[in-house]
Amino acid sequence: MLGRIELCNLRLFRMITSSLLVLLLSYSLANAEIAFEKIHESPYHQLYSSRAANKSCLALSSALEERITDLQITLGVYPQNKVKIYIVHGEQDYNQISQGRNRIIEFSDAFYSGSEGVIYIRSQDQITENYLHILIHEYIHWYLDQLFISTPLWFHEGMATHFSGQMGYERFLFYLKESLINPHSDLFRIGFRYPTDRQDWPRFYTSSAMAIRFMKEKHNQNWLRFWDITAQSHREGHKIRFSQAFVSSYHQSLWDFQKRFEEYSKKQGYLYLAVAINSMIFALLPIVVIAIYIIKRKKRMQELPDLPEPAALVNDHSQTEEEE
């Protein structure tokens, strides 16, 4: 009996191994069809493209270098490795590379492949959003992957959204509105996987970015301590487990942090009411001013003395002349 079980397990193992080899071979062949060449290199990244370099690409690479410099100085951790970035021209080529991956990647303009340690991004003609913001977003995913073990997904996306400059005023208002309608935070529940429903993705990104803001602005000393611990581990030549760095600096579990952030979000929801009311007041203000002006004007007109009609004045004048 045991021999049969072992034989079944061996067959199952061979089937799984064969399937994985086929998938890897198919993926390698798919990428082999797209020829990439290095077009620029900086101290932080190597830029590859499936087409010849142009001035726009070189300017973009230089701008990315400046943004990465600012990021590393801000956080105080300086990886020595360089990330490889592949610019993919053509929608068909990008779909070829992204297919079969996470569903959210298939709808994206760029993604970081943790298994390969590289970034893929569509060419600029395929993207309407700020191209540099998207690039630095994906770079931050690579950056965190160099520093931590078992990093929660909300921290990954929160850092990438916050420090790339993608958390604008509209997203902030969206977060406030969602906090009022649905104040329950889902950071802990989906710490290592994206929401299954696509319509929940914007809420997840904004909530993650606001969680980073909560970590940074409401607990600034803990935030500095967190990155000091991370930098020390990196200088020693190893990655640190995210939960270890977090607990050592914030002195609370990730679950406790999630509950405190949920309470914070509830309070932020009421801020949305204040913003909405003020917005309505400013929107109605011109109408109110015009209405007040019309009312005052009518009142002034009513207070003026009644003047005789022009015809009556002429008759009175003629009558006076006859009498004379």
C-alpha positions as CSV (number, residue, x, y, z in Angstrom):
1,M,0.0,0.0,0.0
2,L,2.8,2.4,0.9
3,G,4.5,1.6,-2.3
4,R,1.5,2.5,-4.3
5,I,1.1,5.8,-2.5
6,E,4.8,6.6,-3.1
7,L,4.4,5.8,-6.7
8,C,1.3,8.1,-7.0
9,N,3.2,10.8,-5.3
10,L,6.1,10.4,-7.6
11,R,3.9,10.5,-10.7
12,L,2.2,13.6,-9.4
13,F,5.5,15.3,-8.7
14,R,6.7,14.5,-12.2
15,M,3.5,15.9,-13.7
16,I,3.8,19.1,-11.7
17,T,7.5,19.4,-12.6
18,S,6.8,18.8,-16.3
19,S,4.1,21.5,-16.3
20,L,6.3,24.0,-14.6
21,L,9.1,23.3,-17.1
22,V,6.7,23.8,-20.0
23,L,5.5,27.1,-18.5
24,L,9.0,28.3,-18.0
25,L,10.1,27.3,-21.4
26,S,7.1,29.0,-23.0
27,Y,7.8,32.1,-21.0
28,S,11.4,32.1,-22.0
29,L,10.6,31.6,-25.7
30,A,8.0,34.4,-25.6
31,N,10.5,36.9,-24.2
32,A,13.2,35.6,-26.6
33,E,11.1,36.9,-29.5
34,I,11.5,40.5,-28.2
35,A,15.1,41.8,-28.6
36,F,16.1,44.4,-26.0
37,E,19.2,46.5,-26.0
38,K,20.7,48.6,-23.3
39,I,20.2,52.3,-24.1
40,H,21.3,54.0,-20.9
41,E,22.9,53.3,-17.5
42,S,23.1,55.2,-14.2
43,P,24.4,54.4,-10.8
44,Y,20.9,53.0,-9.9
45,H,19.5,51.4,-13.1
46,Q,20.0,50.0,-16.5
47,L,17.5,51.0,-19.2
48,Y,16.7,48.6,-22.0
49,S,14.5,49.1,-25.0
50,S,13.2,47.1,-27.9
51,R,13.9,50.1,-30.1
52,A,16.8,52.5,-30.6
53,A,17.4,55.2,-28.0
54,N,16.1,58.7,-28.5
55,K,16.4,62.0,-26.7
56,S,13.2,61.5,-24.8
57,C,14.3,58.1,-23.4
58,L,17.7,59.6,-22.3
59,A,16.0,62.6,-20.6
60,L,13.7,60.2,-18.9
61,S,16.5,58.1,-17.6
62,S,18.3,61.2,-16.2
63,A,15.1,62.4,-14.5
64,L,14.7,58.9,-13.0
65,E,18.2,59.0,-11.6
66,E,17.5,62.3,-9.8
67,R,14.2,60.9,-8.3
68,I,16.0,57.7,-7.1
69,T,18.8,59.9,-5.5
70,D,16.2,61.9,-3.6
71,L,14.3,58.7,-2.5
72,Q,17.5,57.0,-1.2
73,I,18.6,60.1,0.7
74,T,15.1,60.5,2.2
75,L,15.0,56.9,3.5
76,G,18.7,56.6,4.2
77,V,19.3,53.2,2.6
78,Y,21.5,52.8,-0.5
79,P,21.4,49.5,-2.4
80,Q,24.5,48.8,-4.5
81,N,22.6,46.7,-7.1
82,K,21.1,48.2,-10.3
83,V,17.6,47.4,-11.4
84,K,17.0,46.5,-15.0
85,I,14.1,48.4,-16.7
86,Y,12.7,47.1,-20.0
87,I,10.7,49.5,-22.2
88,V,8.3,47.5,-24.2
89,H,7.1,49.0,-27.5
90,G,3.8,47.8,-28.9
91,E,0.7,46.6,-27.1
92,Q,1.1,43.1,-28.4
93,D,4.6,42.7,-27.1
94,Y,3.6,44.0,-23.6
95,N,0.6,41.6,-23.5
96,Q,2.9,38.8,-24.5
97,I,5.1,39.5,-21.5
98,S,2.3,40.2,-19.0
99,Q,0.0,37.4,-19.9
100,G,-0.4,34.6,-17.4
101,R,0.7,36.7,-14.4
102,N,-1.4,38.3,-11.7
103,R,-4.7,39.7,-13.0
104,I,-3.8,43.2,-11.9
105,I,-0.6,43.1,-13.9
106,E,-2.5,42.3,-17.1
107,F,-4.4,45.6,-16.7
108,S,-1.3,47.6,-15.7
109,D,1.0,50.0,-17.7
110,A,4.1,48.6,-15.9
111,F,5.0,46.0,-13.3
112,Y,7.9,44.7,-11.2
113,S,8.7,41.0,-11.7
114,G,10.0,39.8,-8.3
115,S,11.0,36.4,-9.7
116,E,13.2,38.1,-12.3
117,G,14.1,41.2,-10.3
118,V,13.3,43.5,-13.3
119,I,10.8,46.1,-14.3
120,Y,8.7,46.1,-17.5
121,I,6.9,49.2,-18.7
122,R,5.0,50.2,-21.8
123,S,6.6,52.8,-24.1
124,Q,5.6,56.4,-23.5
125,D,3.2,56.5,-26.5
126,Q,1.0,53.9,-24.8
127,I,0.7,55.7,-21.4
128,T,-1.4,58.8,-20.7
129,E,-0.4,59.2,-17.0
130,N,2.8,60.7,-15.7
131,Y,5.5,58.3,-17.1
132,L,8.1,59.2,-14.5
133,H,5.7,58.6,-11.6
134,I,4.9,55.1,-12.9
135,L,8.7,54.3,-13.3
136,I,9.5,55.4,-9.7
137,H,6.5,53.5,-8.5
138,E,7.9,50.3,-9.9
139,Y,11.4,51.1,-8.8
140,I,10.2,51.4,-5.2
141,H,8.8,47.8,-5.4
142,W,12.3,46.7,-6.5
143,Y,13.9,48.9,-3.8
144,L,11.8,47.3,-1.0
145,D,12.5,43.9,-2.3
146,Q,16.2,44.5,-1.7
147,L,15.7,45.4,1.9
148,F,12.9,43.3,3.4
149,I,11.6,39.7,3.8
150,S,7.9,39.1,3.7
151,T,6.8,42.7,3.1
152,P,3.1,43.2,3.3
153,L,1.5,44.2,0.0
154,W,-0.1,47.3,1.5
155,F,3.3,48.5,2.5
156,H,4.7,47.9,-1.0
157,E,1.8,49.7,-2.7
158,G,1.6,52.4,-0.1
159,M,5.2,53.3,-0.4
160,A,5.1,53.2,-4.2
161,T,2.0,55.3,-4.4
162,H,3.0,57.8,-1.7
163,F,6.7,58.4,-2.7
164,S,6.0,58.3,-6.5
165,G,3.7,61.4,-6.2
166,Q,0.6,59.5,-7.3
167,M,-1.4,60.3,-4.2
168,G,-3.0,63.6,-5.5
169,Y,-5.8,65.7,-4.1
170,E,-8.5,63.7,-6.0
171,R,-7.3,60.4,-4.5
172,F,-7.2,62.0,-1.0
173,L,-10.8,63.0,-1.4
174,F,-11.7,59.5,-2.6
175,Y,-10.0,58.1,0.5
176,L,-12.0,60.4,2.8
177,K,-15.2,59.5,1.0
178,E,-14.6,55.8,1.3
179,S,-13.6,56.2,5.0
180,L,-17.0,57.7,5.6
181,I,-19.0,55.1,3.6
182,N,-16.9,52.1,4.6
183,P,-14.7,52.8,7.5
184,H,-13.4,49.3,7.9
185,S,-9.7,48.9,6.9
186,D,-8.7,45.8,5.0
187,L,-4.9,46.2,5.2
188,F,-4.3,43.2,7.4
189,R,-6.8,40.9,5.6
190,I,-5.2,41.5,2.2
191,G,-1.6,42.0,3.3
192,F,-0.3,39.6,0.7
193,R,-2.8,39.5,-2.1
194,Y,-4.7,42.1,-4.2
195,P,-8.5,42.4,-3.9
196,T,-10.2,40.0,-6.3
197,D,-12.7,42.6,-7.5
198,R,-11.2,45.2,-9.8
199,Q,-13.4,48.0,-8.5
200,D,-11.8,47.6,-5.0
201,W,-8.3,48.3,-6.4
202,P,-8.5,52.1,-6.2
203,R,-9.5,51.9,-2.5
204,F,-6.7,49.5,-1.8
205,Y,-4.1,51.8,-3.3
206,T,-5.3,54.9,-1.5
207,S,-5.7,53.2,1.8
208,S,-2.2,51.8,1.5
209,A,-0.8,55.2,0.7
210,M,-2.7,56.7,3.7
211,A,-1.3,54.0,5.9
212,I,2.2,55.0,5.0
213,R,1.3,58.6,5.7
214,F,-0.1,57.5,9.1
215,M,3.1,55.7,9.9
216,K,5.2,58.6,8.8
217,E,3.4,61.7,10.0
218,K,1.6,60.5,13.1
219,H,4.6,58.5,14.4
220,N,7.5,60.3,13.0
221,Q,10.1,59.1,15.5
222,N,9.1,55.5,15.1
223,W,9.3,56.0,11.3
224,L,12.9,57.3,11.6
225,R,13.7,54.4,13.9
226,F,12.2,51.9,11.4
227,W,14.5,53.1,8.6
228,D,17.5,53.2,10.9
229,I,17.0,49.5,11.7
230,T,16.5,48.7,8.1
231,A,19.6,50.6,7.0
232,Q,21.7,48.9,9.7
233,S,20.6,45.4,8.5
234,H,21.4,46.4,4.9
235,R,24.9,47.6,5.8
236,E,25.5,44.3,7.5
237,G,24.7,42.6,4.2
238,H,21.3,41.0,4.8
239,K,17.6,41.7,4.5
240,I,15.5,42.1,7.6
241,R,12.1,40.6,8.1
242,F,9.5,43.4,7.8
243,S,7.6,42.4,10.9
244,Q,10.8,42.4,12.9
245,A,11.7,46.0,11.8
246,F,8.2,47.2,12.4
247,V,7.7,45.7,15.9
248,S,11.2,46.9,17.0
249,S,10.4,50.5,16.0
250,Y,6.7,50.9,16.5
251,H,6.4,48.6,19.6
252,Q,3.1,47.1,18.4
253,S,2.0,44.3,16.2
254,L,0.8,44.7,12.7
255,W,-2.7,43.8,13.8
256,D,-2.7,46.5,16.4
257,F,-1.4,49.0,13.8
258,Q,-4.2,48.0,11.5
259,K,-6.8,48.6,14.2
260,R,-5.4,52.0,15.0
261,F,-5.3,52.9,11.4
262,E,-8.9,51.9,11.0
263,E,-9.9,54.3,13.9
264,Y,-7.8,57.0,12.2
265,S,-9.7,56.4,8.9
266,K,-13.1,56.7,10.6
267,K,-12.1,60.2,11.9
268,Q,-10.8,61.1,8.5
269,G,-14.3,60.2,7.1
270,Y,-15.9,63.0,9.1
271,L,-13.3,65.4,7.5
272,Y,-14.8,64.5,4.2
273,L,-18.2,65.9,5.4
274,A,-16.5,69.2,6.3
275,V,-14.7,69.3,2.9
276,A,-17.9,68.5,1.1
277,I,-19.9,71.2,3.0
278,N,-17.2,73.8,2.4
279,S,-17.1,72.9,-1.3
280,M,-20.9,73.4,-1.5
281,I,-20.6,76.7,0.2
282,F,-17.9,77.9,-2.2
283,A,-19.9,76.6,-5.2
284,L,-23.1,78.4,-4.0
285,L,-21.3,81.6,-2.9
286,P,-21.5,83.4,-6.3
287,I,-25.2,82.7,-6.6
288,V,-25.8,83.9,-3.0
289,V,-23.8,87.1,-3.7
290,I,-25.9,87.8,-6.9
291,A,-29.1,87.1,-5.0
292,I,-28.2,89.5,-2.2
293,Y,-27.2,92.2,-4.7
294,I,-30.6,91.9,-6.5
295,I,-32.5,92.0,-3.3
296,K,-30.6,95.1,-2.1
297,R,-31.1,96.8,-5.4
298,K,-34.8,96.2,-5.3
299,K,-35.0,97.5,-1.8
300,R,-33.1,100.7,-2.8
301,M,-35.4,101.3,-5.7
302,Q,-38.4,101.0,-3.5
303,E,-37.0,103.6,-1.1
304,L,-36.5,106.2,-3.9
305,P,-39.3,108.9,-4.0
306,D,-41.8,108.6,-6.9
307,L,-41.0,111.1,-9.7
308,P,-43.7,112.5,-12.1
309,E,-43.9,111.1,-15.6
310,P,-42.2,113.1,-18.3
311,A,-45.6,113.9,-20.0
312,A,-46.9,115.3,-16.8
313,L,-43.9,117.6,-16.5
314,V,-44.5,118.9,-20.1
315,N,-48.2,119.6,-19.3
316,D,-47.3,121.4,-16.1
317,H,-44.7,123.5,-18.0
318,S,-47.3,124.5,-20.7
319,Q,-49.9,125.4,-18.2
320,T,-47.5,127.7,-16.4
321,E,-46.7,129.5,-19.7
322,E,-50.4,130.1,-20.5
323,E,-51.0,131.5,-17.0
324,E,-48.1,133.9,-17.5
